[in-house]
């Protein structure tokens, strides 16, 4: 039983075999780490691709916001210009209004002067009077007519100012309408940019999250690659050890083979030495002649 147990015992592994196993173990670990690193790298790259897509959307929204911002600035400028025009027109309108104050009284004065002129002319035509008195009435008519001319000029100026104020009112209304339209567009563009800003804010949060996850994956990738590099370095060390053991084993085999070869050469020399063969033949002949037996 003890002999069977001894036979069943495994033969100790050689240094070469042990070195090969250690080398292959390092290679297997390195390959496993490299495969894991490739998987993590692909996950990292996938996260970067997702982030790039999100950032394209962010840039698209930013361009829209920039266009809206420029349009809004243009609308604000137009609105403010319209409001400035309204202010100027209102100031001019106030001046015109001040200038046309008393228009009603001037019109009444003109009517009164005309009535008086007519009454005076009628009196002159229907009433007998002295030459001196007639001259006095004529002088009065002359004064009334000059006064009427002056008052009519004043009335014309007032009426012209009244017409101008009406025109100013129309211009002011148009400018206010334009200002309101521009303001509505400003509010509309501001709301659009506010909505775009909210969307961009969410997208930036997503991009930041993807970047953070990608950075984590990159850190994992670096750790795994370092492990793979470490196993590769160990494998290279084991490869040198393996080469050394193989060289030693090869030299030992060559040395054993030289011993065997030399031994065979010596045996051959012993067996096929011509001098020894001739001596053995002479001995056999003498033995035969003496009647003995030859033993080969």
Secondary structure, 3 states (H helix, E strand, C coil): CHHHHHHHCCCCCCHHHHHHHHHHHHHHHHHHHHHHHHHHHHHHHHHHHHHHHHHHHHHHHHHHHHHHHHHHHHHHHHHHHHHHHHHHHHHHHHHHHHHCCCHHHHHHHHHHHHHHHHHHHHHHHHCCCCHHHHHHHHHHHHHHHHHHHHHHHHHHHHHHHHHHHHHHHHHHHHHHHHHHHHHHHHHHHHHHHHHHHHHHHHHHHHHHHHHHHHHHHHHHHHHHHHHHHHHHHHHHHHHHHHHHHHHHHHHHHHHHHHHHHHHHHHHHHHHCCHHHHHHHHHHHHHHHHCCCCCCC
